[in-house]
Amino acid sequence: MTITEILEDGTASEVFTIAPFAPENQLAGLTFYGDRYTHVVGLGADFRFSFIDINRLGRVVMPGGPFGSILETSIGTRASGIQSPVAFALGQGFQNAAIFINETRPLAWDFSTNPWYVGPTGPLGPHQSIDFFVILGKDLPALRRILMTLLGRPALPPKSVFSPWIIAKDKEAYQNYRDYLASFAQYRAPFSNLTVMLRPQPPIQALQEATEQNVNLLITESPYISIDSSNFSDMAKRGFLVKDGGPRANPLLLTYQGKRSGMIDYSYPPASTYWNNETRSTIIFMGARLFNLVGGEPEVSGPTAWYQGSTSDLIHSQYAWGPRFALKWMESFNSDRQISRFGQYLPRIFTVSRAGMAGMSRFGAGVLTFEPNPVFVNNAAQARANLILSGVDYYSTDISQFFLNFSSNQTDPIYESWLANIVLLNLPLVLPQEILHNPWAKLNLELKATLEPYYYSLAYSSSQTGDPLIAPLLYYFQDDPEARDSVIETMIGPHLLVASRVTPNMEIMQFYAPKGRWYDLHNRDLLVSQGNPKYDQAWSPSAVSPNAPTSSTSGSSGTSGSTGPSGATPSPPTSPQASSESPAQASQEPSLDDDDLVVQDYLITLPAKFQGLHVAPLLVREGAIIPMIQDPAGPRRRRAVLIFPSHQGSTFTWYEDNGLDQSYRENHRATTTFELAPTISDGPVEFTIKAKQGSFPGEEFNHRFWLEFVGLKNIGTATLDGDDYKRPNSEEQLHALDSGWFSLGDGRLIFKTPVLDPTVDHKIVLN
Amino acid sequence: MTGLRPLWAAPPQISKFGPYYLTQQKLGNGLWHFRISLAEPQAEQPWITTPMLAEPSSWAGPHDGPESRLYLSGLDGSSPQ
């Protein structure tokens, strides 16, 4: 059948031609195709890092193993895949459509053939059907918003997700938790929160000490129940443990931390309820809010695992349930979504896991994967980009395992460039304790801390609209062919662009910014991008489809060419070393040597350092309104707003709540909307602070703002609500005044407002 | 998850081609569900319940933009109208 879209002007455009794939009259999958497409993105994430580019056209994408996920390394530190079966197909300009396959079994996708193919790597279930959704919309953001209604928009996480999570390994210090946990206080500033992950996990009593020290503990939770524990026999008797081979079989036994153990059957809702009541509720009562889910991977459980499921489930096998297991585990933390209980607001819980599936975001869950090699920045960037497009917004990496056997002299240069690349992109930001004392770590962490209000406002917006916090360039610049294939350039919200390809010896970086006016956030300099001039005349699909079958490089080594409609079977798992460090793979990694940079004058060239330390270039788009906390660790900690006037005008809403619990869902939250009127050349700049909506207990700041305007022309006067304000001779003098304004030169102006009446609008006019 | 149909969903249309049933349903502006099956699907809830999906009552939702329109062809040789 052919699905045809009728466009606004009445013309017809083919979306997909679709047919069942049924060799030997057995329904096995779906073939689909669209002539108009040059790119296919989405499909979750492949953490085998088999790819270095975002586009999957011309590629074969396989699950990690027969159960959809697999640990591929002897040291057990690799994540391999998050199945989110949505393919966004993009054509010229804003031509686009998406297909979501409503199937949780491991899926194989083949975009190297015509038609394309998708289907489970094994048999279909008892329904013997292919269930799918087609999404149409004016652009990629519209498609993703509809997808997020299908999967559920991300729950607003606790604010601690936007502060560092420190991995600490000083086992000896565990003798005195109080002093040990207090020692982390030095790292909290400039952030409002601090989370510590202790390895190995301390006794649960440490939670109380941590709460008293105002430190969050990341709790590791496994689904395994030792046969020696008091819960084992009771849970086995009630059928709350995964069984070994069938409904009447004994519990499946695995070895975890040296002990024979059963596994909680989270597919069975009463088992989740039991575990919440018996154990987890106590831990949460003692202060646990953040959980690291470890274990339960289907390849570890093995092929005989038998899952109870809910009453409507007809399937029970590992093949059918293994990929879903992590999702049901995440659901068990946040299944009821109650706001309060016994008169107390319930806490926001956030879980991270290396496994997962489409839909996990609505349960307040993110991905914490292990990065095999921090030098392969493109591999990680494409995995993050496709994961986010597929509906999973919170993603982080842990590379501490990579450096276990190296000295800090060897690792610090790599850590420095790695941190510069990921500090603004990983949510949460997971860091090894040993790097925190370095000046480059402090510089990058302070940058992240100043932007905390921007991130948190985006997170709330995301929970309401389904827009991502972090997105590849193509999300906002879909009609820019150069942006389609950008990997290292990433957007944070609609206004910030970070170029994350810093390498240890790098002094300058070349990167792409779409056509328009941008500002360097580090020094506020204006940068005007002309875009890539070769695309000025006409869109050239061949020029932007490097993965088209006829010109395919071998970037998917180990994953391509072995399957498709003629035989959809999983490819043999490859070792992480082989897949990430093979000569073929290494040869495709863009050069990491600055000397090899090919100068292209349409690219932007900026220092990869600030104050002599590595930072990723960070651009602000014209029209941006960026809420910040300036001097976040210092005596002049203050609320500030960066404002970049434009011809279009813009708005941004600063969102605040207590960052802890569900009270925000009962209106214990505050929003302040800023409006920047369109600015005509040499005309006045008008900026309105709208009346504040709502409030919540424990608000840190009064209603005063430091407004920094950037990119101004010929400013002579500045007024607030029609009144003139003092104009001191220096920024230092401005700090001593209650209010006033000061011109910094180069088109920059700071206006310090007095404490404003939050119930009415206020207008600043610059003439 | 319940089988509640989104308020703005159109009734599903079921057609047969060869040994297969095709179910087609507009669930909201920009969102369509399809199912190809050997067994006749239930008209009340044509989609399969999987844990990936949120409550159907939240799917797609009212939309401010222009209405998306879609036509199927090929099952009986017809062309888009």
Interface residues (C-beta under 8 A of the other chain):
Chain A: M1 T2 I3 T4 E5 I6 E8 A12 V15 T17 I18 P20 N25 L27 L30 N102 E103 T104 H127 Q128 S129 I130 D131 F132 F133 V134 I135 L136 G137 K138 A142 L143 I146 T149 L150 L151 G152 S312 R324 L327 K328 E331 M357 A358 G359 R362
Chain B: F17 P19 Y20 L22 L27 G28 G30 L31 W32 H33 F34 R35 I36 S37 L38 A39 P41 W47 I48 T49 T50 P51 M52 L53 A54 E55 S58 W59 A60 G61 G65 P66 S68 R69 L70 Y71 L72 S73 G74 L75 P80
